[in-house]
Amino acid sequence: MAKNYVSNSSESTRMFKSGLLEGLSKVHFTVPLYIYVPTVGFFIYKSFSEGISVLTFIAYMALGLAVWTATEYVLHRFIFHYIPKQKWALRLHFIFHGVHHDFPRDKMRLVMPPSASIPLAILFYSLFAWLIKDKASLHAFFPGFLIGYLIYDMLHYAMHHHNFKSGFMKRVKQHHMLHHYQDATKGFGVSSAIWDKVLRSDFNKDTHNLV
């Protein structure tokens, strides 16, 4: 992604003439918690009410969390960083991700707005329901996936607006800051760098100071 302009402002730039569309593109970082924490609780309740064992539940929830890390990487690398050629597609690219690279501290565009996250959640649930036929297992897997998404969203906000004290969290933040301020063709994992290491898109962090 070419770096033409980067703002350090935490205020939002206007993207749409329509007030409705502009409002739908912005969200306070706590909103995903209000939507998805109860959703996670509902699916956990459904799973146990459908007779799942504790060990099977833990296994499927852990699998859902692991699948999220791969999903996060794939979406970020191959969808959000795909640069189209058509003008209308470039506009969409800016709306979905380019604006974040130009205004990385924008407080209202650091977590996914419900206008995007809810349709995506429905889409992923439908896909997983097609793949996992047992309902109890599906309803253990999906909350693990959603927990992974929430960790991603909350961490993403914190990386741009919080100074971490622990060495581990400094390294997590450093990984994402290098993606923004050094090389946007590397470091696509946000909540985890594991897939960057596996797929060789990681940074050589020994040559950089911690952020």
PyMOL commands that place a pseudoatom at each C-alpha (Angstrom):
pseudoatom trace, name=CA, resn=MET, resi=1, chain=A, elem=C, hetatm=0, pos=[0.000, 0.000, 0.000]
pseudoatom trace, name=CA, resn=ALA, resi=2, chain=A, elem=C, hetatm=0, pos=[1.583, 3.284, -1.068]
pseudoatom trace, name=CA, resn=LYS, resi=3, chain=A, elem=C, hetatm=0, pos=[2.111, 5.755, 1.747]
pseudoatom trace, name=CA, resn=ASN, resi=4, chain=A, elem=C, hetatm=0, pos=[1.063, 9.207, 0.557]
pseudoatom trace, name=CA, resn=TYR, resi=5, chain=A, elem=C, hetatm=0, pos=[-0.194, 10.818, 3.758]
pseudoatom trace, name=CA, resn=VAL, resi=6, chain=A, elem=C, hetatm=0, pos=[-0.414, 9.859, 7.424]
pseudoatom trace, name=CA, resn=SER, resi=7, chain=A, elem=C, hetatm=0, pos=[-2.253, 11.931, 10.019]
pseudoatom trace, name=CA, resn=ASN, resi=8, chain=A, elem=C, hetatm=0, pos=[-1.635, 11.685, 13.769]
pseudoatom trace, name=CA, resn=SER, resi=9, chain=A, elem=C, hetatm=0, pos=[-5.013, 13.229, 14.562]
pseudoatom trace, name=CA, resn=SER, resi=10, chain=A, elem=C, hetatm=0, pos=[-7.447, 11.195, 16.657]
pseudoatom trace, name=CA, resn=GLU, resi=11, chain=A, elem=C, hetatm=0, pos=[-10.358, 13.009, 15.005]
pseudoatom trace, name=CA, resn=SER, resi=12, chain=A, elem=C, hetatm=0, pos=[-12.324, 11.503, 12.110]
pseudoatom trace, name=CA, resn=THR, resi=13, chain=A, elem=C, hetatm=0, pos=[-12.047, 12.692, 8.543]
pseudoatom trace, name=CA, resn=ARG, resi=14, chain=A, elem=C, hetatm=0, pos=[-15.346, 12.853, 6.699]
pseudoatom trace, name=CA, resn=MET, resi=15, chain=A, elem=C, hetatm=0, pos=[-15.748, 10.132, 4.065]
pseudoatom trace, name=CA, resn=PHE, resi=16, chain=A, elem=C, hetatm=0, pos=[-19.377, 10.495, 2.948]
pseudoatom trace, name=CA, resn=LYS, resi=17, chain=A, elem=C, hetatm=0, pos=[-21.677, 13.372, 2.022]
pseudoatom trace, name=CA, resn=SER, resi=18, chain=A, elem=C, hetatm=0, pos=[-24.562, 11.387, 3.469]
pseudoatom trace, name=CA, resn=GLY, resi=19, chain=A, elem=C, hetatm=0, pos=[-24.899, 11.813, 7.224]
pseudoatom trace, name=CA, resn=LEU, resi=20, chain=A, elem=C, hetatm=0, pos=[-26.370, 8.312, 7.489]
pseudoatom trace, name=CA, resn=LEU, resi=21, chain=A, elem=C, hetatm=0, pos=[-23.445, 6.648, 5.716]
pseudoatom trace, name=CA, resn=GLU, resi=22, chain=A, elem=C, hetatm=0, pos=[-20.966, 8.763, 7.655]
pseudoatom trace, name=CA, resn=GLY, resi=23, chain=A, elem=C, hetatm=0, pos=[-22.559, 7.656, 10.923]
pseudoatom trace, name=CA, resn=LEU, resi=24, chain=A, elem=C, hetatm=0, pos=[-22.529, 4.004, 9.890]
pseudoatom trace, name=CA, resn=SER, resi=25, chain=A, elem=C, hetatm=0, pos=[-18.774, 4.220, 9.167]
pseudoatom trace, name=CA, resn=LYS, resi=26, chain=A, elem=C, hetatm=0, pos=[-17.867, 5.242, 12.736]
pseudoatom trace, name=CA, resn=VAL, resi=27, chain=A, elem=C, hetatm=0, pos=[-18.266, 3.516, 16.089]
pseudoatom trace, name=CA, resn=HIS, resi=28, chain=A, elem=C, hetatm=0, pos=[-17.055, 3.857, 19.684]
pseudoatom trace, name=CA, resn=PHE, resi=29, chain=A, elem=C, hetatm=0, pos=[-14.581, 1.086, 20.492]
pseudoatom trace, name=CA, resn=THR, resi=30, chain=A, elem=C, hetatm=0, pos=[-16.817, -0.408, 23.215]
pseudoatom trace, name=CA, resn=VAL, resi=31, chain=A, elem=C, hetatm=0, pos=[-19.785, -1.089, 20.904]
pseudoatom trace, name=CA, resn=PRO, resi=32, chain=A, elem=C, hetatm=0, pos=[-18.555, -4.523, 19.685]
pseudoatom trace, name=CA, resn=LEU, resi=33, chain=A, elem=C, hetatm=0, pos=[-18.448, -5.631, 23.341]
pseudoatom trace, name=CA, resn=TYR, resi=34, chain=A, elem=C, hetatm=0, pos=[-22.126, -4.735, 23.832]
pseudoatom trace, name=CA, resn=ILE, resi=35, chain=A, elem=C, hetatm=0, pos=[-23.086, -6.692, 20.724]
pseudoatom trace, name=CA, resn=TYR, resi=36, chain=A, elem=C, hetatm=0, pos=[-20.842, -9.750, 20.831]
pseudoatom trace, name=CA, resn=VAL, resi=37, chain=A, elem=C, hetatm=0, pos=[-20.301, -10.530, 24.528]
pseudoatom trace, name=CA, resn=PRO, resi=38, chain=A, elem=C, hetatm=0, pos=[-24.034, -11.378, 24.920]
pseudoatom trace, name=CA, resn=THR, resi=39, chain=A, elem=C, hetatm=0, pos=[-23.858, -13.227, 21.577]
pseudoatom trace, name=CA, resn=VAL, resi=40, chain=A, elem=C, hetatm=0, pos=[-20.948, -15.326, 22.865]
pseudoatom trace, name=CA, resn=GLY, resi=41, chain=A, elem=C, hetatm=0, pos=[-22.914, -16.082, 26.028]
pseudoatom trace, name=CA, resn=PHE, resi=42, chain=A, elem=C, hetatm=0, pos=[-25.966, -17.102, 24.007]
pseudoatom trace, name=CA, resn=PHE, resi=43, chain=A, elem=C, hetatm=0, pos=[-24.034, -19.576, 21.860]
pseudoatom trace, name=CA, resn=ILE, resi=44, chain=A, elem=C, hetatm=0, pos=[-22.254, -21.049, 24.879]
pseudoatom trace, name=CA, resn=TYR, resi=45, chain=A, elem=C, hetatm=0, pos=[-25.647, -21.583, 26.532]
pseudoatom trace, name=CA, resn=LYS, resi=46, chain=A, elem=C, hetatm=0, pos=[-26.986, -23.146, 23.313]
pseudoatom trace, name=CA, resn=SER, resi=47, chain=A, elem=C, hetatm=0, pos=[-24.030, -25.505, 23.073]
pseudoatom trace, name=CA, resn=PHE, resi=48, chain=A, elem=C, hetatm=0, pos=[-24.423, -26.880, 26.574]
pseudoatom trace, name=CA, resn=SER, resi=49, chain=A, elem=C, hetatm=0, pos=[-28.218, -27.051, 26.281]
pseudoatom trace, name=CA, resn=GLU, resi=50, chain=A, elem=C, hetatm=0, pos=[-27.667, -29.229, 23.199]
pseudoatom trace, name=CA, resn=GLY, resi=51, chain=A, elem=C, hetatm=0, pos=[-25.652, -31.709, 25.254]
pseudoatom trace, name=CA, resn=ILE, resi=52, chain=A, elem=C, hetatm=0, pos=[-22.006, -31.002, 24.517]
pseudoatom trace, name=CA, resn=SER, resi=53, chain=A, elem=C, hetatm=0, pos=[-19.393, -32.330, 26.949]
pseudoatom trace, name=CA, resn=VAL, resi=54, chain=A, elem=C, hetatm=0, pos=[-16.978, -29.944, 28.674]
pseudoatom trace, name=CA, resn=LEU, resi=55, chain=A, elem=C, hetatm=0, pos=[-13.901, -31.345, 26.907]
pseudoatom trace, name=CA, resn=THR, resi=56, chain=A, elem=C, hetatm=0, pos=[-15.546, -31.234, 23.479]
pseudoatom trace, name=CA, resn=PHE, resi=57, chain=A, elem=C, hetatm=0, pos=[-16.719, -27.698, 24.165]
pseudoatom trace, name=CA, resn=ILE, resi=58, chain=A, elem=C, hetatm=0, pos=[-13.191, -26.564, 25.090]
pseudoatom trace, name=CA, resn=ALA, resi=59, chain=A, elem=C, hetatm=0, pos=[-11.740, -28.237, 22.001]
pseudoatom trace, name=CA, resn=TYR, resi=60, chain=A, elem=C, hetatm=0, pos=[-14.211, -26.622, 19.599]
pseudoatom trace, name=CA, resn=MET, resi=61, chain=A, elem=C, hetatm=0, pos=[-13.929, -23.218, 21.251]
pseudoatom trace, name=CA, resn=ALA, resi=62, chain=A, elem=C, hetatm=0, pos=[-10.131, -23.372, 20.997]
pseudoatom trace, name=CA, resn=LEU, resi=63, chain=A, elem=C, hetatm=0, pos=[-10.495, -24.386, 17.339]
pseudoatom trace, name=CA, resn=GLY, resi=64, chain=A, elem=C, hetatm=0, pos=[-12.768, -21.405, 16.716]
pseudoatom trace, name=CA, resn=LEU, resi=65, chain=A, elem=C, hetatm=0, pos=[-10.203, -19.071, 18.265]
pseudoatom trace, name=CA, resn=ALA, resi=66, chain=A, elem=C, hetatm=0, pos=[-7.431, -20.573, 16.131]
pseudoatom trace, name=CA, resn=VAL, resi=67, chain=A, elem=C, hetatm=0, pos=[-9.529, -20.252, 12.962]
pseudoatom trace, name=CA, resn=TRP, resi=68, chain=A, elem=C, hetatm=0, pos=[-10.102, -16.592, 13.791]
pseudoatom trace, name=CA, resn=THR, resi=69, chain=A, elem=C, hetatm=0, pos=[-6.329, -15.913, 13.807]
pseudoatom trace, name=CA, resn=ALA, resi=70, chain=A, elem=C, hetatm=0, pos=[-6.071, -17.357, 10.293]
pseudoatom trace, name=CA, resn=THR, resi=71, chain=A, elem=C, hetatm=0, pos=[-9.185, -15.475, 9.159]
pseudoatom trace, name=CA, resn=GLU, resi=72, chain=A, elem=C, hetatm=0, pos=[-7.804, -12.201, 10.514]
pseudoatom trace, name=CA, resn=TYR, resi=73, chain=A, elem=C, hetatm=0, pos=[-4.571, -12.728, 8.597]
pseudoatom trace, name=CA, resn=VAL, resi=74, chain=A, elem=C, hetatm=0, pos=[-6.249, -13.693, 5.318]
pseudoatom trace, name=CA, resn=LEU, resi=75, chain=A, elem=C, hetatm=0, pos=[-8.738, -10.802, 5.432]
pseudoatom trace, name=CA, resn=HIS, resi=76, chain=A, elem=C, hetatm=0, pos=[-6.043, -8.268, 6.257]
pseudoatom trace, name=CA, resn=ARG, resi=77, chain=A, elem=C, hetatm=0, pos=[-3.463, -9.466, 3.756]
pseudoatom trace, name=CA, resn=PHE, resi=78, chain=A, elem=C, hetatm=0, pos=[-5.518, -10.551, 0.767]
pseudoatom trace, name=CA, resn=ILE, resi=79, chain=A, elem=C, hetatm=0, pos=[-8.729, -8.489, 1.053]
pseudoatom trace, name=CA, resn=PHE, resi=80, chain=A, elem=C, hetatm=0, pos=[-7.913, -5.244, 2.901]
pseudoatom trace, name=CA, resn=HIS, resi=81, chain=A, elem=C, hetatm=0, pos=[-4.524, -4.861, 1.176]
pseudoatom trace, name=CA, resn=TYR, resi=82, chain=A, elem=C, hetatm=0, pos=[-5.647, -5.827, -2.303]
pseudoatom trace, name=CA, resn=ILE, resi=83, chain=A, elem=C, hetatm=0, pos=[-5.160, -2.730, -4.468]
pseudoatom trace, name=CA, resn=PRO, resi=84, chain=A, elem=C, hetatm=0, pos=[-7.684, -2.640, -7.350]
pseudoatom trace, name=CA, resn=LYS, resi=85, chain=A, elem=C, hetatm=0, pos=[-7.290, -0.592, -10.530]
pseudoatom trace, name=CA, resn=GLN, resi=86, chain=A, elem=C, hetatm=0, pos=[-10.822, 0.711, -11.092]
pseudoatom trace, name=CA, resn=LYS, resi=87, chain=A, elem=C, hetatm=0, pos=[-11.626, 4.107, -9.555]
pseudoatom trace, name=CA, resn=TRP, resi=88, chain=A, elem=C, hetatm=0, pos=[-14.806, 2.887, -7.867]
pseudoatom trace, name=CA, resn=ALA, resi=89, chain=A, elem=C, hetatm=0, pos=[-12.947, -0.101, -6.412]
pseudoatom trace, name=CA, resn=LEU, resi=90, chain=A, elem=C, hetatm=0, pos=[-10.144, 2.147, -5.161]
pseudoatom trace, name=CA, resn=ARG, resi=91, chain=A, elem=C, hetatm=0, pos=[-12.813, 4.209, -3.406]
pseudoatom trace, name=CA, resn=LEU, resi=92, chain=A, elem=C, hetatm=0, pos=[-14.126, 1.056, -1.716]
pseudoatom trace, name=CA, resn=HIS, resi=93, chain=A, elem=C, hetatm=0, pos=[-10.582, 0.095, -0.757]
pseudoatom trace, name=CA, resn=PHE, resi=94, chain=A, elem=C, hetatm=0, pos=[-10.106, 3.481, 0.920]
pseudoatom trace, name=CA, resn=ILE, resi=95, chain=A, elem=C, hetatm=0, pos=[-13.407, 3.172, 2.789]
pseudoatom trace, name=CA, resn=PHE, resi=96, chain=A, elem=C, hetatm=0, pos=[-12.649, -0.326, 4.088]
pseudoatom trace, name=CA, resn=HIS, resi=97, chain=A, elem=C, hetatm=0, pos=[-8.961, 0.028, 4.930]
pseudoatom trace, name=CA, resn=GLY, resi=98, chain=A, elem=C, hetatm=0, pos=[-7.089, 2.830, 3.211]
pseudoatom trace, name=CA, resn=VAL, resi=99, chain=A, elem=C, hetatm=0, pos=[-8.571, 5.417, 5.556]
pseudoatom trace, name=CA, resn=HIS, resi=100, chain=A, elem=C, hetatm=0, pos=[-7.107, 3.534, 8.507]
pseudoatom trace, name=CA, resn=HIS, resi=101, chain=A, elem=C, hetatm=0, pos=[-3.599, 3.743, 7.064]
pseudoatom trace, name=CA, resn=ASP, resi=102, chain=A, elem=C, hetatm=0, pos=[-4.001, 7.457, 6.328]
pseudoatom trace, name=CA, resn=PHE, resi=103, chain=A, elem=C, hetatm=0, pos=[-5.595, 8.200, 9.720]
pseudoatom trace, name=CA, resn=PRO, resi=104, chain=A, elem=C, hetatm=0, pos=[-4.303, 5.409, 12.003]
pseudoatom trace, name=CA, resn=ARG, resi=105, chain=A, elem=C, hetatm=0, pos=[-5.258, 7.169, 15.260]
pseudoatom trace, name=CA, resn=ASP, resi=106, chain=A, elem=C, hetatm=0, pos=[-8.852, 7.966, 14.291]
pseudoatom trace, name=CA, resn=LYS, resi=107, chain=A, elem=C, hetatm=0, pos=[-10.689, 6.941, 17.476]
pseudoatom trace, name=CA, resn=MET, resi=108, chain=A, elem=C, hetatm=0, pos=[-13.970, 6.231, 15.716]
pseudoatom trace, name=CA, resn=ARG, resi=109, chain=A, elem=C, hetatm=0, pos=[-12.595, 4.009, 12.951]
pseudoatom trace, name=CA, resn=LEU, resi=110, chain=A, elem=C, hetatm=0, pos=[-10.345, 1.578, 14.829]
pseudoatom trace, name=CA, resn=VAL, resi=111, chain=A, elem=C, hetatm=0, pos=[-12.874, -1.185, 15.448]
pseudoatom trace, name=CA, resn=MET, resi=112, chain=A, elem=C, hetatm=0, pos=[-15.216, -2.642, 12.867]
pseudoatom trace, name=CA, resn=PRO, resi=113, chain=A, elem=C, hetatm=0, pos=[-18.607, -0.865, 12.823]
pseudoatom trace, name=CA, resn=PRO, resi=114, chain=A, elem=C, hetatm=0, pos=[-21.713, -3.053, 13.281]
pseudoatom trace, name=CA, resn=SER, resi=115, chain=A, elem=C, hetatm=0, pos=[-22.775, -2.129, 9.732]
pseudoatom trace, name=CA, resn=ALA, resi=116, chain=A, elem=C, hetatm=0, pos=[-19.864, -4.309, 8.556]
pseudoatom trace, name=CA, resn=SER, resi=117, chain=A, elem=C, hetatm=0, pos=[-19.284, -6.747, 11.428]
pseudoatom trace, name=CA, resn=ILE, resi=118, chain=A, elem=C, hetatm=0, pos=[-22.869, -8.034, 11.741]
pseudoatom trace, name=CA, resn=PRO, resi=119, chain=A, elem=C, hetatm=0, pos=[-23.229, -9.028, 8.048]
pseudoatom trace, name=CA, resn=LEU, resi=120, chain=A, elem=C, hetatm=0, pos=[-19.774, -10.634, 8.203]
pseudoatom trace, name=CA, resn=ALA, resi=121, chain=A, elem=C, hetatm=0, pos=[-20.704, -12.527, 11.390]
pseudoatom trace, name=CA, resn=ILE, resi=122, chain=A, elem=C, hetatm=0, pos=[-23.855, -13.862, 9.714]
pseudoatom trace, name=CA, resn=LEU, resi=123, chain=A, elem=C, hetatm=0, pos=[-21.845, -14.853, 6.650]
pseudoatom trace, name=CA, resn=PHE, resi=124, chain=A, elem=C, hetatm=0, pos=[-19.217, -16.695, 8.701]
pseudoatom trace, name=CA, resn=TYR, resi=125, chain=A, elem=C, hetatm=0, pos=[-21.849, -18.399, 10.862]
pseudoatom trace, name=CA, resn=SER, resi=126, chain=A, elem=C, hetatm=0, pos=[-23.584, -19.651, 7.705]
pseudoatom trace, name=CA, resn=LEU, resi=127, chain=A, elem=C, hetatm=0, pos=[-20.271, -20.971, 6.364]
pseudoatom trace, name=CA, resn=PHE, resi=128, chain=A, elem=C, hetatm=0, pos=[-19.427, -22.738, 9.625]
pseudoatom trace, name=CA, resn=ALA, resi=129, chain=A, elem=C, hetatm=0, pos=[-22.964, -24.160, 9.877]
pseudoatom trace, name=CA, resn=TRP, resi=130, chain=A, elem=C, hetatm=0, pos=[-22.412, -25.714, 6.441]
pseudoatom trace, name=CA, resn=LEU, resi=131, chain=A, elem=C, hetatm=0, pos=[-19.077, -27.192, 7.537]
pseudoatom trace, name=CA, resn=ILE, resi=132, chain=A, elem=C, hetatm=0, pos=[-19.981, -28.281, 11.095]
pseudoatom trace, name=CA, resn=LYS, resi=133, chain=A, elem=C, hetatm=0, pos=[-23.194, -30.291, 11.000]
pseudoatom trace, name=CA, resn=ASP, resi=134, chain=A, elem=C, hetatm=0, pos=[-23.429, -31.003, 14.731]
pseudoatom trace, name=CA, resn=LYS, resi=135, chain=A, elem=C, hetatm=0, pos=[-25.234, -28.018, 16.297]
pseudoatom trace, name=CA, resn=ALA, resi=136, chain=A, elem=C, hetatm=0, pos=[-23.682, -28.347, 19.731]
pseudoatom trace, name=CA, resn=SER, resi=137, chain=A, elem=C, hetatm=0, pos=[-20.187, -28.380, 18.234]
pseudoatom trace, name=CA, resn=LEU, resi=138, chain=A, elem=C, hetatm=0, pos=[-21.026, -25.447, 15.951]
pseudoatom trace, name=CA, resn=HIS, resi=139, chain=A, elem=C, hetatm=0, pos=[-22.305, -23.454, 18.920]
pseudoatom trace, name=CA, resn=ALA, resi=140, chain=A, elem=C, hetatm=0, pos=[-19.047, -24.121, 20.791]
pseudoatom trace, name=CA, resn=PHE, resi=141, chain=A, elem=C, hetatm=0, pos=[-16.879, -23.252, 17.797]
pseudoatom trace, name=CA, resn=PHE, resi=142, chain=A, elem=C, hetatm=0, pos=[-18.570, -19.977, 16.876]
pseudoatom trace, name=CA, resn=PRO, resi=143, chain=A, elem=C, hetatm=0, pos=[-18.165, -18.199, 20.241]
pseudoatom trace, name=CA, resn=GLY, resi=144, chain=A, elem=C, hetatm=0, pos=[-14.449, -19.058, 20.128]
pseudoatom trace, name=CA, resn=PHE, resi=145, chain=A, elem=C, hetatm=0, pos=[-14.315, -17.385, 16.715]
pseudoatom trace, name=CA, resn=LEU, resi=146, chain=A, elem=C, hetatm=0, pos=[-16.178, -14.336, 18.068]
pseudoatom trace, name=CA, resn=ILE, resi=147, chain=A, elem=C, hetatm=0, pos=[-13.898, -14.107, 21.117]
pseudoatom trace, name=CA, resn=GLY, resi=148, chain=A, elem=C, hetatm=0, pos=[-10.946, -14.033, 18.726]
pseudoatom trace, name=CA, resn=TYR, resi=149, chain=A, elem=C, hetatm=0, pos=[-12.622, -11.199, 16.833]
pseudoatom trace, name=CA, resn=LEU, resi=150, chain=A, elem=C, hetatm=0, pos=[-13.225, -9.236, 20.055]
pseudoatom trace, name=CA, resn=ILE, resi=151, chain=A, elem=C, hetatm=0, pos=[-9.616, -9.695, 21.152]
pseudoatom trace, name=CA, resn=TYR, resi=152, chain=A, elem=C, hetatm=0, pos=[-8.543, -8.407, 17.738]
pseudoatom trace, name=CA, resn=ASP, resi=153, chain=A, elem=C, hetatm=0, pos=[-10.801, -5.349, 17.883]
pseudoatom trace, name=CA, resn=MET, resi=154, chain=A, elem=C, hetatm=0, pos=[-9.925, -4.369, 21.467]
pseudoatom trace, name=CA, resn=LEU, resi=155, chain=A, elem=C, hetatm=0, pos=[-6.197, -4.943, 20.929]
pseudoatom trace, name=CA, resn=HIS, resi=156, chain=A, elem=C, hetatm=0, pos=[-6.266, -2.964, 17.718]
pseudoatom trace, name=CA, resn=TYR, resi=157, chain=A, elem=C, hetatm=0, pos=[-7.755, 0.043, 19.473]
pseudoatom trace, name=CA, resn=ALA, resi=158, chain=A, elem=C, hetatm=0, pos=[-5.284, -0.261, 22.366]
pseudoatom trace, name=CA, resn=MET, resi=159, chain=A, elem=C, hetatm=0, pos=[-2.275, -0.501, 20.043]
pseudoatom trace, name=CA, resn=HIS, resi=160, chain=A, elem=C, hetatm=0, pos=[-3.102, 2.901, 18.602]
pseudoatom trace, name=CA, resn=HIS, resi=161, chain=A, elem=C, hetatm=0, pos=[-4.064, 4.631, 21.859]
pseudoatom trace, name=CA, resn=HIS, resi=162, chain=A, elem=C, hetatm=0, pos=[-2.351, 2.913, 24.780]
pseudoatom trace, name=CA, resn=ASN, resi=163, chain=A, elem=C, hetatm=0, pos=[1.248, 2.739, 25.968]
pseudoatom trace, name=CA, resn=PHE, resi=164, chain=A, elem=C, hetatm=0, pos=[1.869, -0.794, 27.183]
pseudoatom trace, name=CA, resn=LYS, resi=165, chain=A, elem=C, hetatm=0, pos=[4.185, -1.539, 30.107]
pseudoatom trace, name=CA, resn=SER, resi=166, chain=A, elem=C, hetatm=0, pos=[4.823, -5.256, 29.655]
pseudoatom trace, name=CA, resn=GLY, resi=167, chain=A, elem=C, hetatm=0, pos=[7.514, -6.445, 27.258]
pseudoatom trace, name=CA, resn=PHE, resi=168, chain=A, elem=C, hetatm=0, pos=[5.121, -8.906, 25.620]
pseudoatom trace, name=CA, resn=MET, resi=169, chain=A, elem=C, hetatm=0, pos=[2.477, -6.280, 24.822]
pseudoatom trace, name=CA, resn=LYS, resi=170, chain=A, elem=C, hetatm=0, pos=[5.152, -3.869, 23.608]
pseudoatom trace, name=CA, resn=ARG, resi=171, chain=A, elem=C, hetatm=0, pos=[6.227, -6.503, 21.092]
pseudoatom trace, name=CA, resn=VAL, resi=172, chain=A, elem=C, hetatm=0, pos=[2.609, -7.055, 20.008]
pseudoatom trace, name=CA, resn=LYS, resi=173, chain=A, elem=C, hetatm=0, pos=[2.211, -3.319, 19.486]
pseudoatom trace, name=CA, resn=GLN, resi=174, chain=A, elem=C, hetatm=0, pos=[5.563, -3.022, 17.734]
pseudoatom trace, name=CA, resn=HIS, resi=175, chain=A, elem=C, hetatm=0, pos=[4.496, -5.637, 15.184]
pseudoatom trace, name=CA, resn=HIS, resi=176, chain=A, elem=C, hetatm=0, pos=[1.460, -3.586, 14.188]
pseudoatom trace, name=CA, resn=MET, resi=177, chain=A, elem=C, hetatm=0, pos=[3.219, -0.220, 14.296]
pseudoatom trace, name=CA, resn=LEU, resi=178, chain=A, elem=C, hetatm=0, pos=[5.893, -1.502, 11.902]
pseudoatom trace, name=CA, resn=HIS, resi=179, chain=A, elem=C, hetatm=0, pos=[3.078, -2.502, 9.547]
pseudoatom trace, name=CA, resn=HIS, resi=180, chain=A, elem=C, hetatm=0, pos=[1.749, 1.061, 9.643]
pseudoatom trace, name=CA, resn=TYR, resi=181, chain=A, elem=C, hetatm=0, pos=[4.900, 3.131, 9.708]
pseudoatom trace, name=CA, resn=GLN, resi=182, chain=A, elem=C, hetatm=0, pos=[7.571, 1.021, 7.994]
pseudoatom trace, name=CA, resn=ASP, resi=183, chain=A, elem=C, hetatm=0, pos=[6.248, -1.587, 5.564]
pseudoatom trace, name=CA, resn=ALA, resi=184, chain=A, elem=C, hetatm=0, pos=[2.557, -2.248, 4.895]
pseudoatom trace, name=CA, resn=THR, resi=185, chain=A, elem=C, hetatm=0, pos=[3.463, -5.347, 2.865]
pseudoatom trace, name=CA, resn=LYS, resi=186, chain=A, elem=C, hetatm=0, pos=[4.445, -7.173, 6.067]
pseudoatom trace, name=CA, resn=GLY, resi=187, chain=A, elem=C, hetatm=0, pos=[2.955, -7.752, 9.516]
pseudoatom trace, name=CA, resn=PHE, resi=188, chain=A, elem=C, hetatm=0, pos=[-0.648, -8.616, 8.645]
pseudoatom trace, name=CA, resn=GLY, resi=189, chain=A, elem=C, hetatm=0, pos=[-1.423, -10.338, 11.931]
pseudoatom trace, name=CA, resn=VAL, resi=190, chain=A, elem=C, hetatm=0, pos=[-2.844, -7.897, 14.487]
pseudoatom trace, name=CA, resn=SER, resi=191, chain=A, elem=C, hetatm=0, pos=[-3.837, -9.957, 17.522]
pseudoatom trace, name=CA, resn=SER, resi=192, chain=A, elem=C, hetatm=0, pos=[-1.165, -12.562, 16.744]
pseudoatom trace, name=CA, resn=ALA, resi=193, chain=A, elem=C, hetatm=0, pos=[1.999, -12.655, 14.628]
pseudoatom trace, name=CA, resn=ILE, resi=194, chain=A, elem=C, hetatm=0, pos=[1.896, -16.445, 14.275]
pseudoatom trace, name=CA, resn=TRP, resi=195, chain=A, elem=C, hetatm=0, pos=[0.726, -16.506, 10.638]
pseudoatom trace, name=CA, resn=ASP, resi=196, chain=A, elem=C, hetatm=0, pos=[3.265, -13.853, 9.661]
pseudoatom trace, name=CA, resn=LYS, resi=197, chain=A, elem=C, hetatm=0, pos=[5.952, -16.168, 10.978]
pseudoatom trace, name=CA, resn=VAL, resi=198, chain=A, elem=C, hetatm=0, pos=[4.485, -19.230, 9.251]
pseudoatom trace, name=CA, resn=LEU, resi=199, chain=A, elem=C, hetatm=0, pos=[3.930, -17.452, 5.915]
pseudoatom trace, name=CA, resn=ARG, resi=200, chain=A, elem=C, hetatm=0, pos=[7.133, -15.380, 6.073]
pseudoatom trace, name=CA, resn=SER, resi=201, chain=A, elem=C, hetatm=0, pos=[5.566, -11.927, 6.155]
pseudoatom trace, name=CA, resn=ASP, resi=202, chain=A, elem=C, hetatm=0, pos=[7.088, -11.015, 9.524]
pseudoatom trace, name=CA, resn=PHE, resi=203, chain=A, elem=C, hetatm=0, pos=[9.589, -8.223, 10.263]
pseudoatom trace, name=CA, resn=ASN, resi=204, chain=A, elem=C, hetatm=0, pos=[13.145, -8.678, 11.470]
pseudoatom trace, name=CA, resn=LYS, resi=205, chain=A, elem=C, hetatm=0, pos=[12.417, -7.032, 14.810]
pseudoatom trace, name=CA, resn=ASP, resi=206, chain=A, elem=C, hetatm=0, pos=[16.002, -7.410, 16.047]
pseudoatom trace, name=CA, resn=THR, resi=207, chain=A, elem=C, hetatm=0, pos=[16.867, -4.387, 13.917]
pseudoatom trace, name=CA, resn=HIS, resi=208, chain=A, elem=C, hetatm=0, pos=[14.157, -2.143, 15.419]
pseudoatom trace, name=CA, resn=ASN, resi=209, chain=A, elem=C, hetatm=0, pos=[13.503, -0.590, 18.808]
pseudoatom trace, name=CA, resn=LEU, resi=210, chain=A, elem=C, hetatm=0, pos=[10.260, -1.401, 20.604]
pseudoatom trace, name=CA, resn=VAL, resi=211, chain=A, elem=C, hetatm=0, pos=[7.466, 1.111, 20.107]
for i in range(1, 211): cmd.bond("trace and resi %d" % i, "trace and resi %d" % (i + 1))
show_as sticks, trace
zoom trace
